[in-house]
Amino acid sequence: MIRKREQALRQHAFFQLRLHIRRGANLVAMDRCGASDPYVKVKCSGRLLHKSRTVHRDLNPVWDESVTLPIEDPFQPLTIKVFDYDWGLQDDFMGAALLELTQLDLGHSQDITLELKDPVRPKQHLGEIYLTATLWPRNQQEKEQVLLSVRGSTRETTFYRGIGSIHIKTKIREGFCRGEMRRCPSLITQLNNQEIVSSDAGNVEDNANVSNDSGVLEVKEIKRHDLLDRLKDNVKGKMEDIHRYFQRTNRLADVNRRLKSQIWSSVVTIVLVEAKNLLPMDIDGLSDPYVKFRLGTEKYKSKVVNKTLNPIWLEQFDLHLYEDPYLGQELEVTVWDRDRSHQDDLMGKTVIDLATLERETTHRLWRELEDGSGNIFLLLTISGTTASETISDLAMHEETPVEQAQLVQRYSVTNTLQRIRDVGHLTIKVYRAQGLAAADLGGKSDPFCVLELVNSRLQTQTEYKTLTPNWQKIFTFNVKDINSVLEVTVYDEDRDHKVEFLGRVAIPLLKIRNGEKRWYVLKDKKLRGRAKGNCPQILLEMTVIWNILRACIRTLNPKEKKYMEPEVKFKRQVFLRNVLRLKAIIVIFIDIGKYIQSCWEWESKMRSIFALVIFILGCYYFEPYMIPGVALLILVKYYLLSGERSGFNHWICGQVAVITGAPLVYATSQFQDHAEIGSDDCPPTPGDDDDDDDDKDKEEKKSLKERLQAIQEVTQTVQNSIGYIASLCEKVKNLFNFTIPYLSYLAMLLAIAGAVVLYFIPVRYLILAWGVNKFSRKILRPHSVPNNEVLDLISRVPDDEELLNYR
């Protein structure tokens, strides 16, 4: 029977499938409300053939849609997928099934029931989908008619586009000839010497005679291709000159870059934070201040902050400190007032001698302005030293047991009361990176590495013309908060010392394993995906020693503010993601409210009786210490379920090692093996499988129309929520300011009654009476409507918009 069907299918060159999508049954619930919003997609070889409408809030949807599909290969099965429509950019996969066309009888309608399956949930029943399919054979002539009807408009568009492209190319060639005639006077002179008179290069004719007032000039016969050949040779010569010029410029730039890399010794990173009590320079008693920095021959200027005497800039600048004694090591900082009508006014200046500042340390500098008034606040770091003899060079650095023991003793629990703000000590060894993206035209980059811990910032030297930089540096940070995050960023240095992003990794200090030498994947700026390049990674080794008691005390104090936070701009995807995050939290509270409401409604008698007993006993015996006790029970529950006991034990062992002075090394042989891998290999790293997740069929992207519709729905929800909150606040305001005197008098009487009741009756008994009333309402008054008396009163008060309508 199967062979006969296959033989019958091979006799025809083309088919049409009449598909009737009838309904679904017992589909899986994907939303928290216990329902789904299903729709169907029909695909063949990954190509979308049809998409049905969405049936909202139904696990037994009825689509009742019919579609006719062209089938060229009946031996290729159709994939029927069902999705749940959601807010945002991602729909939930509900299941899929295959429709084998070889099982259909030609020309006969057949009812088909397909069971939905999901490879991730093979044992779960996902429901069925009911179809009616009819497969009709078509001959070659009918096939061509169908294809012509589908593709006719596309061919016509392509034809006219082709004509347009030919027309454009012709115009470009004509314009090119005219432009070259204007740009090449030598060519025009040659043509004049040959007695050629022409008004347009495109109108040159063979054996043309041109007459003027002085007589008739005899024009020699010149063919059009001769003119084009001359133009071609002339342009070719000019292109060769331009090519030689750029080659010479690039060679000079490379020489200058190498020269600079040999001269500058350190990078001076300045974070311009704020200024206070500046001079008023304008008529209105304010100023428009900005700051200029000058170090040697380098100059930078900040943005202008308008109309203030206490500006906040939060800008970062990188200047280079040279070894040339004639340039000096004095940083000149001047504050100016921007004037549009005339020259800017000097508001004050200060000079910072960088030779007196300690290297590899972030200094917090408040400087008083000379020749003016006020103070300016800077964060200044001198780092990236390229000298061969320095403590930041791994080749020259040697760890001694004495220094290690001193560090352990310094942060032991017995010395907690000494230097209470000094929480810990972080050491980072930056070895090398590999697989970086090529940022320069020559297929190479000039990478350097920047390490940031809150407001402390250090960086390595620049390695030129390489994609596998070998920095071999060691850095140390004083840890002020153990909850901080270390950010390691790799940049490419361009001309004029501008930078280009190559990759970043963020490492929380609490997740550092001491002495572990491992590769870290470099991610993009958003830290969501892998950075550009060939498996870009950086090899680091970190050790953090900290005092647990100091860390606990610091955690209960305000968090240090990071001055260089990126500017937050409105982005559609971020807005949708934040709304979905808020929606998920709100849904949890809604579910809790529904659960409590079900107890009041006696949907389950045992559950309601149990809840009533707990409520009565809790209200009667309640004490304030029970609140943290309940929180402790919840924490213990999630601790037992999350499997964090092994991590906690590991952390305890680390703290015991710090107290006892044992070696803080957790590295195993596998990490040492990673460290020995050559730069040509790509070591295994965590997150390599993240890219494969994007290829799953269940992650279906929406069309532009659906995205706009999702944005409209989210925006409408936010708009309505904001409107409801504003209306509620305005009603409370109008209740107190006697906009409706009757309601305000009623509120006064209720307030008096409430004060008297609260004065004579303890709160626990009032809560107990309220709860018993909620539980007994369904039994004593089964048809009553649940209400809140306070909200009912407020709902009668008009808001400001309604008052405008009543005028």
C-alpha positions in Angstrom: 0.0 0.0 0.0 2.8 2.4 0.9 4.7 1.6 -2.3 1.6 2.3 -4.4 1.2 5.7 -2.8 4.9 6.5 -3.4 4.6 5.5 -7.0 1.5 7.6 -7.4 3.2 10.6 -5.9 6.2 10.2 -8.2 4.0 10.4 -11.3 3.1 14.0 -10.6 5.4 17.1 -10.7 3.4 19.3 -8.4 0.8 19.2 -5.7 -1.6 21.5 -3.8 -2.4 20.8 -0.2 -5.8 22.0 1.1 -5.3 22.2 4.9 -8.1 22.9 7.3 -6.8 23.8 10.9 -9.9 22.9 13.0 -9.1 23.0 16.7 -6.8 22.0 19.5 -7.6 19.9 22.6 -6.1 19.7 26.1 -3.2 22.0 25.3 -0.7 22.8 28.1 -1.1 25.9 30.2 1.8 28.3 29.8 0.5 31.4 31.7 0.2 31.8 35.4 -3.6 32.1 35.2 -3.8 28.5 34.0 -4.5 29.3 30.4 -2.7 30.0 27.1 -3.0 32.1 24.0 -2.2 29.5 21.3 -1.6 29.9 17.6 -0.3 27.5 14.9 2.7 27.7 12.5 3.0 25.4 9.5 6.6 25.0 8.2 8.3 23.0 5.6 12.1 22.6 5.6 12.4 25.5 8.0 10.3 27.8 5.7 7.1 29.3 7.2 4.1 28.5 5.0 1.2 29.7 7.2 0.5 31.2 10.6 -3.0 31.1 12.2 -4.7 33.6 14.3 -4.3 33.7 18.1 -7.1 32.4 20.3 -6.8 34.0 23.7 -7.1 32.3 27.1 -8.2 28.9 25.8 -6.7 25.4 26.2 -9.2 24.0 23.7 -8.9 26.6 20.9 -11.0 26.6 17.7 -9.2 28.2 14.8 -11.4 26.9 11.9 -9.0 28.2 9.2 -8.4 26.9 5.8 -5.3 27.4 3.6 -4.1 26.1 0.2 -0.3 25.4 0.1 1.9 24.6 -2.9 3.8 21.4 -2.4 6.8 20.6 -4.6 8.2 17.6 -2.6 5.5 15.5 -1.0 8.1 13.3 0.6 9.2 16.2 2.8 6.9 16.3 5.9 5.2 19.4 7.2 6.0 20.6 10.8 3.0 21.8 12.8 4.1 23.9 15.7 1.9 25.5 18.4 3.0 28.6 20.4 1.7 30.6 23.2 1.5 34.3 22.5 3.2 36.5 25.2 4.1 40.0 25.8 7.6 41.1 24.7 9.7 39.5 22.0 9.5 35.8 22.8 6.6 33.4 22.6 6.4 30.1 24.5 6.8 26.8 22.6 3.8 24.5 23.4 4.6 21.5 21.2 5.1 20.3 17.6 4.0 17.4 15.4 4.9 16.1 11.9 2.4 15.7 9.1 3.5 13.0 6.7 2.1 13.8 3.2 2.9 10.3 2.0 0.1 9.0 4.2 -2.5 11.0 2.4 -4.7 9.6 -0.5 -4.6 11.8 -3.5 -7.8 13.7 -4.0 -9.5 12.4 -0.8 -10.1 14.5 2.3 -8.8 13.0 5.5 -9.3 13.9 9.1 -6.0 13.8 11.1 -5.3 14.0 14.8 -1.7 14.9 15.7 -0.3 14.6 19.2 2.0 17.5 20.2 5.4 16.6 21.6 8.4 18.5 22.9 11.9 16.9 23.1 12.6 18.7 26.3 9.4 17.3 27.9 9.1 13.8 26.3 6.8 12.3 29.0 4.5 15.2 29.4 1.1 15.2 27.6 0.9 18.5 25.6 -2.5 17.9 23.9 -3.7 17.2 20.3 -4.4 19.2 17.2 -7.2 18.3 14.7 -6.7 18.9 11.0 -8.4 18.0 7.7 -6.0 17.6 4.8 -6.5 17.0 1.0 -3.6 16.5 -1.4 -4.4 17.3 -5.0 -2.0 16.5 -7.9 -1.2 19.1 -10.5 0.5 18.9 -13.9 3.4 21.1 -15.2 1.1 23.7 -16.8 -0.9 24.2 -13.7 2.3 24.4 -11.7 3.6 27.2 -13.9 0.3 29.1 -13.5 0.5 28.8 -9.8 4.1 30.0 -9.6 3.4 32.8 -12.0 0.5 34.0 -9.9 2.7 33.9 -6.8 5.8 35.4 -8.2 4.5 37.7 -10.9 4.7 40.9 -8.9 8.2 40.0 -7.7 9.4 39.5 -11.3 7.9 42.8 -12.4 9.6 44.7 -9.5 12.9 43.0 -10.3 12.6 44.0 -14.0 12.1 47.7 -13.2 14.8 47.6 -10.6 17.1 46.3 -13.2 16.3 49.1 -15.6 16.8 51.6 -12.7 20.2 50.2 -12.0 21.3 50.4 -15.6 20.1 54.0 -15.8 22.0 54.9 -12.6 25.2 53.3 -13.9 24.9 55.3 -17.1 24.5 58.6 -15.2 27.4 57.8 -13.0 29.6 57.1 -16.0 28.6 60.4 -17.7 29.1 62.4 -14.6 32.5 60.7 -14.1 33.6 61.8 -17.6 32.5 65.4 -17.0 34.2 65.5 -13.6 37.5 64.2 -15.0 37.3 66.7 -17.9 37.1 69.5 -15.2 39.8 67.9 -13.0 42.3 67.2 -15.8 43.4 70.4 -17.5 46.3 68.6 -19.1 43.9 66.4 -20.9 41.9 69.3 -22.1 45.0 71.0 -23.4 45.9 67.9 -25.4 42.5 67.8 -26.9 42.7 71.5 -27.8 46.1 70.9 -29.5 44.3 68.3 -31.6 41.7 71.0 -32.5 38.8 69.2 -30.8 35.9 71.3 -30.0 33.2 69.7 -27.9 30.5 70.9 -25.6 29.9 67.5 -23.9 32.0 64.4 -23.7 29.0 62.3 -24.4 28.1 64.1 -27.6 31.4 63.6 -29.5 30.6 62.4 -33.0 32.9 61.0 -35.7 34.0 63.6 -38.3 32.1 66.4 -36.6 32.5 70.0 -37.9 32.0 72.9 -35.6 31.6 76.5 -36.8 32.1 79.8 -34.9 32.3 83.6 -35.6 36.0 83.5 -36.6 35.6 80.8 -39.1 35.2 77.1 -39.5 37.7 74.8 -37.7 38.5 71.5 -39.1 38.1 68.8 -36.4 40.0 65.5 -36.7 38.3 62.2 -36.4 38.4 60.9 -32.8 36.5 57.9 -31.6 34.7 57.9 -28.3 36.7 55.0 -27.0 39.9 57.0 -27.5 38.6 59.6 -25.1 37.6 57.0 -22.5 41.0 55.3 -22.8 42.7 58.7 -22.1 40.4 59.3 -19.1 41.0 55.7 -17.9 44.8 56.1 -18.0 44.6 59.5 -16.3 42.5 58.1 -13.5 44.7 55.1 -13.1 47.7 57.3 -12.6 45.9 59.4 -10.0 44.8 56.3 -8.1 48.4 55.1 -8.0 49.5 58.4 -6.6 46.8 58.2 -3.9 47.8 54.7 -3.1 51.5 55.7 -2.7 50.4 58.6 -0.5 48.4 56.4 1.9 51.2 53.9 2.0 53.6 56.6 3.0 51.2 58.0 5.6 50.6 54.6 7.2 54.3 54.0 7.4 54.8 57.4 9.1 51.9 56.7 11.5 53.4 53.4 12.4 56.8 55.0 13.1 55.2 57.7 15.2 53.2 55.1 17.1 56.2 53.0 17.9 58.1 56.1 18.9 55.3 57.1 21.3 55.1 53.6 22.7 58.8 53.9 23.6 58.4 57.4 25.2 55.3 57.6 27.3 55.7 55.9 30.6 52.3 56.0 32.3 48.6 56.7 31.8 47.0 59.3 33.9 43.3 58.5 34.3 41.2 61.5 35.5 37.6 61.2 36.6 36.2 64.8 36.8 33.5 64.5 39.5 32.2 67.9 40.6 33.0 71.4 41.8 31.5 73.5 44.5 31.1 77.2 45.3 32.4 78.6 42.0 32.4 82.3 41.1 29.2 83.7 39.6 30.2 85.1 36.2 26.9 85.9 34.6 24.4 88.6 35.2 21.9 86.2 36.8 24.4 85.2 39.5 25.2 81.8 37.9 27.8 80.4 35.5 28.2 77.9 32.7 31.4 76.1 33.8 33.6 73.6 32.0 37.1 72.3 32.7 40.3 72.1 30.7 43.2 69.7 31.4 46.7 70.1 30.1 49.6 67.6 30.6 52.6 68.3 28.5 51.3 68.6 24.9 48.0 66.9 25.5 44.8 68.9 26.1 41.3 67.9 27.0 38.1 69.8 27.6 35.0 68.7 29.5 31.3 69.3 28.7 29.6 72.5 29.7 27.2 72.4 32.7 24.7 75.3 32.3 23.4 77.7 35.0 25.0 76.4 38.2 27.7 77.2 40.7 28.0 73.5 41.8 28.4 71.5 38.6 28.6 67.7 38.4 30.4 66.4 35.3 31.2 62.7 35.9 33.5 62.5 32.9 36.7 60.5 32.4 39.9 61.4 30.6 43.1 59.5 29.8 46.3 61.5 29.4 49.8 60.1 28.9 52.8 60.9 31.0 56.0 61.1 29.1 59.6 60.6 30.3 60.8 63.8 28.5 62.1 66.1 31.3 61.2 69.2 29.2 57.5 68.3 29.2 57.4 68.0 33.0 54.9 66.1 35.2 52.5 68.9 36.2 48.8 68.6 35.4 47.2 72.0 34.9 43.5 72.2 35.6 41.5 75.3 34.7 37.9 76.1 35.1 36.2 78.4 32.6 32.8 80.0 32.1 31.3 79.6 28.6 30.1 82.9 27.1 28.5 83.0 23.7 28.8 86.7 22.9 32.5 87.1 23.8 35.6 85.3 25.1 35.2 82.7 27.8 36.1 83.8 31.4 38.7 82.1 33.6 37.1 81.1 36.9 40.1 79.5 38.6 43.0 77.1 38.2 45.1 74.5 40.1 48.3 72.7 39.3 48.9 69.0 40.5 52.4 67.7 40.6 52.1 64.1 39.5 55.6 63.3 40.7 54.5 63.5 44.3 51.6 61.1 43.8 51.9 57.3 44.4 51.6 55.1 41.3 49.0 52.4 40.9 46.7 54.0 43.4 43.4 56.0 42.9 43.7 59.4 44.7 40.6 61.3 45.8 41.7 65.0 45.4 39.8 68.1 46.5 41.7 71.1 45.2 41.1 74.7 45.9 41.0 76.9 42.8 43.6 79.8 42.6 42.7 83.1 41.0 39.1 82.5 41.8 37.0 80.7 44.4 35.6 77.2 45.0 36.9 73.7 45.0 37.1 70.9 42.4 36.9 67.1 43.1 38.9 64.7 41.0 39.7 61.0 41.0 43.3 60.5 39.7 45.2 57.3 38.9 48.6 56.9 37.5 48.9 53.4 36.0 50.1 51.4 33.1 53.8 52.0 33.8 56.0 50.5 31.0 59.3 50.6 32.9 61.1 47.3 33.0 61.7 47.4 36.8 58.3 47.7 38.5 56.3 45.8 41.0 53.5 45.4 38.5 55.8 43.3 36.2 55.2 39.6 36.7 58.7 38.7 35.5 60.3 40.7 38.3 57.7 39.9 41.0 58.4 37.2 43.6 55.9 36.1 46.3 57.5 35.4 49.6 55.9 33.4 52.4 56.6 36.3 54.8 54.4 38.7 52.8 51.7 36.1 52.5 51.7 35.5 56.2 51.5 39.2 56.9 48.5 39.6 54.7 46.7 36.7 56.3 47.5 38.1 59.8 46.4 41.6 58.7 42.9 40.3 57.8 42.4 37.7 60.5 39.4 37.8 62.7 41.6 38.6 65.8 42.6 41.9 64.2 39.0 42.9 63.2 39.0 46.2 65.3 42.2 47.5 63.6 41.5 49.4 60.4 37.8 48.7 60.4 37.3 50.1 56.9 40.0 48.0 55.3 37.9 44.9 54.3 40.4 43.0 52.2 43.2 42.8 49.7 42.8 41.8 46.0 45.6 40.6 43.8 45.1 40.2 40.1 47.7 38.6 37.7 47.0 39.5 34.1 48.8 37.1 31.9 47.6 37.3 28.3 44.6 37.3 26.0 43.8 35.6 22.7 41.3 35.5 19.9 40.7 39.3 20.0 38.9 41.0 17.1 41.0 42.9 14.5 40.2 46.6 15.0 42.8 48.0 12.6 42.9 47.8 8.8 45.9 45.6 8.8 44.0 42.8 10.6 45.7 43.5 13.9 44.9 45.4 17.1 46.8 47.4 19.7 45.2 46.0 22.9 45.5 47.1 26.5 43.6 45.9 29.6 41.8 48.1 32.1 40.8 46.8 35.6 38.1 48.7 37.5 36.9 48.1 41.1 34.2 50.6 41.8 36.1 53.9 41.5 39.6 52.5 41.4 41.1 52.1 37.9 44.4 50.6 36.8 45.5 49.5 33.3 48.3 47.7 31.6 50.6 48.9 28.8 49.6 48.7 25.2 50.8 45.7 23.1 51.0 46.9 19.5 50.1 44.9 16.3 48.9 41.7 17.8 45.7 39.7 18.5 47.4 37.7 21.3 48.8 40.3 23.7 51.1 39.2 26.5 50.9 41.7 29.3 52.4 39.8 32.2 51.3 42.3 34.9 50.2 42.1 38.5 47.9 44.5 40.2 46.6 45.0 43.8 43.5 46.7 45.1 42.3 47.6 48.6 38.9 46.1 49.0 36.4 48.4 50.7 33.3 46.2 50.1 33.4 42.5 49.5 30.2 42.7 47.5 31.9 44.8 44.8 32.4 43.5 41.2 35.8 43.6 39.4 35.4 44.7 35.7 38.2 43.7 33.3 37.9 45.4 29.9 40.2 45.1 26.9 40.4 48.1 24.5 42.2 48.8 21.2 44.3 52.0 21.2 43.8 54.0 18.0 45.5 57.1 16.7 45.5 60.1 19.0 45.1 57.6 21.8 41.4 57.0 21.2 40.1 53.6 22.2 37.8 50.9 20.7 36.0 48.3 22.8 37.2 44.7 22.3 35.7 42.8 25.2 34.7 42.8 28.9 34.2 40.4 31.8 32.6 41.2 35.2 33.8 39.1 38.2 32.1 39.4 41.6 34.7 39.2 44.4 32.6 36.6 46.3 33.0 34.3 43.3 36.7 34.4 43.1 38.6 31.2 43.9 42.0 32.1 45.3 45.0 31.0 43.3 42.9 29.7 40.4 44.5 30.4 37.0 41.9 30.2 34.3 40.5 31.7 31.1 37.6 34.1 31.2 35.4 34.6 28.2 35.3 38.2 27.0 31.7 39.5 26.5 30.1 42.4 24.7 29.3 45.7 26.3 26.0 44.5 27.7 27.7 41.4 29.2 25.1 39.2 27.5 26.9 37.7 24.6 30.4 36.8 23.4 32.5 39.7 22.1 33.6 39.9 18.5 36.6 37.8 17.5 37.8 34.2 17.4 36.8 32.9 20.9 38.2 36.0 22.7 39.4 35.2 26.2 41.8 36.5 28.9 43.9 34.5 31.3 43.7 35.8 34.9 44.7 34.6 38.3 43.2 36.3 41.4 43.5 36.1 45.1 41.3 37.9 47.6 41.9 37.9 51.3 39.3 39.5 53.5 38.0 39.8 57.0 34.4 38.4 57.4 33.5 40.7 60.4 34.6 43.9 58.7 32.8 42.8 55.5 29.5 42.3 57.5 29.8 45.7 59.1 30.5 47.3 55.7 27.6 45.5 54.1 25.2 47.2 56.6 26.5 50.7 55.6 25.7 52.7 52.5 27.1 51.4 49.2 29.9 53.4 47.6 28.6 55.3 44.6 30.4 54.7 41.3 31.1 58.0 39.7 31.5 56.8 36.1 28.2 55.2 35.5 27.1 55.1 31.9 24.2 57.4 30.9 20.9 55.6 30.9 18.9 56.2 27.7 15.5 55.0 26.7 15.6 51.7 24.7 12.6 49.8 23.6 14.0 46.4 24.5 15.1 47.5 27.9 11.7 49.0 28.5 9.9 45.8 27.6 12.3 43.7 29.6 11.8 45.8 32.7 8.0 45.7 32.3 8.1 41.9 32.0 10.3 41.7 35.2 7.8 43.9 37.0 4.9 41.9 35.6 6.5 38.6 36.9 6.7 40.1 40.4 3.2 41.5 40.3 1.8 38.1 39.2 3.4 36.5 42.2 1.5 38.8 44.5 -1.7 38.3 42.5 -1.3 34.6 42.9 -0.9 34.9 46.6 -4.0 37.1 46.8 -6.0 34.6 44.8 -4.8 31.8 47.2 -5.9 33.9 50.2 -9.2 34.7 48.5 -9.8 31.0 47.8 -9.4 30.4 51.5 -12.0 33.0 52.3 -14.3 31.6 49.6 -14.1 28.1 51.0 -13.2 26.5 47.7 -11.4 23.8 49.7 -12.9 23.2 53.1 -9.9 21.5 54.6 -7.6 24.3 53.4 -10.0 27.0 54.7 -10.4 25.4 58.1 -6.6 25.0 58.4 -6.0 28.6 57.4 -8.7 29.8 59.8 -7.1 28.0 62.8 -3.6 29.3 61.9 -5.0 32.8 61.6 -6.8 32.8 64.9 -3.8 31.3 66.8 -1.4 33.6 65.0 -3.4 36.7 65.9 -3.9 35.7 69.5 -0.3 34.6 70.3 1.5 37.0 67.9 4.7 38.6 69.1 7.0 40.9 67.1 9.9 38.4 67.2 7.9 36.1 65.1 8.4 38.3 61.9 12.1 37.6 61.6 11.5 34.0 62.7 9.2 33.5 59.7 11.8 35.1 57.4 14.4 32.7 58.9 12.2 29.7 58.2 11.8 30.8 54.5 15.5 31.3 54.2 16.2 27.8 55.6 13.7 26.3 53.2 15.3 27.8 50.1 18.7 26.9 51.5 17.8 23.3 51.8 16.2 23.3 48.3 18.8 25.2 46.4 21.8 22.9 47.1 24.0 25.7 48.3 25.3 23.7 51.3 28.4 22.6 49.4 29.2 26.2 48.4 28.7 27.4 52.0 31.0 24.7 53.3 33.6 25.7 50.7 33.3 29.4 51.8 33.6 28.3 55.5 36.8 26.4 54.7 38.2 29.4 53.0 37.5 31.6 56.1 39.1 28.9 58.3 42.1 29.0 56.0 42.3 32.8 56.4 42.1 32.6 60.2 44.6 29.8 60.6 47.0 31.1 58.0 46.8 28.0 55.7 47.6 28.4 52.0 44.7 29.9 50.1 45.0 27.8 46.9 42.0 26.0 45.5 43.4 25.5 42.0 43.2 21.9 40.6 45.1 20.3 37.9 42.5 21.1 35.3 43.0 24.8 35.8 46.7 24.4 35.5 46.2 22.5 32.3 44.2 25.4 31.0 47.0 27.8 31.8 49.5 25.8 29.8 47.4 25.8 26.6 49.1 27.7 23.8 47.8 30.9 22.2 46.8 29.1 19.1 44.3 26.9 20.9 40.9 27.8 22.2 40.5 26.4 25.7 37.2 25.3 26.9 35.4 28.0 28.7 32.0 28.3 30.5 29.3 29.6 28.3 30.4 27.9 25.1 26.9 26.4 24.8 25.1 29.7 25.1 25.2 30.3 21.3 23.5 27.0 20.6 20.4 28.1 22.6 19.6 30.7 20.0 19.2 28.0 17.4 16.3 26.2 19.1 13.1 26.0 17.3 11.1 27.1 20.3 12.7 30.5 20.3 10.6 32.0 17.5 11.2 35.7 16.8 8.3 37.9 16.1 7.7 40.0 13.0 7.9 43.8 13.1 4.2 44.2 13.2 3.9 41.9 16.2 6.7 43.7 18.0 5.0 47.1 17.5 1.8 45.5 18.8 3.6 44.2 21.9 5.1 47.6 22.5 1.7 49.2 22.2 0.2 46.7 24.7 2.9 47.2 27.2 2.8 51.0 26.8 -1.0 50.9 27.2 -0.7 48.9 30.4 1.9 51.2 31.9 -0.2 54.2 30.9 -3.3 52.8 32.5 -1.4 51.8 35.7 0.1 55.3 36.0 -3.3 56.8 35.4 -4.9 54.7 38.1 -2.2 55.6 40.7 -2.5 59.3 39.8 -6.3 59.2 40.0 -6.2 57.4 43.4 -3.7 60.0 44.8 -5.9 62.9 43.5 -9.0 61.4 45.1 -7.3 61.2 48.5 -6.2 64.8 48.1 -9.7 65.9 47.2 -11.1 64.0 50.1 -9.0 66.0 52.6 -9.5 69.4 51.0 -13.3 69.3 51.1 -13.9 69.2 47.4 -17.0 67.2 48.1 -18.0 68.4 51.6 -20.4 65.5 52.3 -17.7 62.8 51.7 -15.2 64.8 53.8 -17.6 65.0 56.7 -18.2 61.3 56.4 -14.4 60.7 56.5 -14.2 62.9 59.7 -16.9 60.7 61.4 -15.1 57.5 60.4 -11.8 58.9 61.6 -13.3 59.7 65.0 -14.8 56.3 65.3 -11.6 54.6 64.2 -9.6 56.6 66.8 -12.0 55.6 69.6 -12.0 51.9 68.6 -8.2 51.8 68.4 -7.9 53.5 71.8 -10.1 51.0 73.7 -9.6 47.8 71.7 -6.1 46.2 71.1 -5.0 45.9 67.5 -4.7 42.1 67.7 -8.4 41.7 68.5 -9.4 44.0 65.7 -7.3 42.0 63.2 -8.8 38.8 64.6 -12.3 40.2 64.1 -11.5 41.3 60.6 -10.2 37.8 59.7 -13.1 35.9 61.2 -15.4 38.2 59.3 -13.6 37.4 56.0 -13.8 33.7 56.7 -17.4 33.7 57.8 -18.7 35.9 55.0 -19.0 33.1 52.5 -20.9 30.9 55.0 -23.2 33.5 56.5 -23.7 35.7 53.4 -22.9 33.5 50.4 -24.1 36.1 47.8 -22.4 39.2 49.2 -19.8 41.0 47.1 -16.2 41.3 48.6 -15.4 44.9 49.3 -13.0 47.3 51.0 -14.8 50.1 52.8 -11.9 52.6 52.6 -11.4 52.1 48.9 -15.2 52.2 48.4 -15.3 55.6 50.1 -12.3 56.9 48.1 -13.8 55.7 44.8 -16.7 58.1 45.3 -14.4 61.1 45.3 -13.8 62.7 41.9 -10.2 63.2 40.7 -8.9 66.3 39.0 -9.8 65.1 35.5 -13.4 64.5 36.6 -13.6 67.9 38.3 -12.7 69.5 35.0 -15.5 67.6 33.3 -18.0 68.8 35.9 -17.2 72.5 35.3 
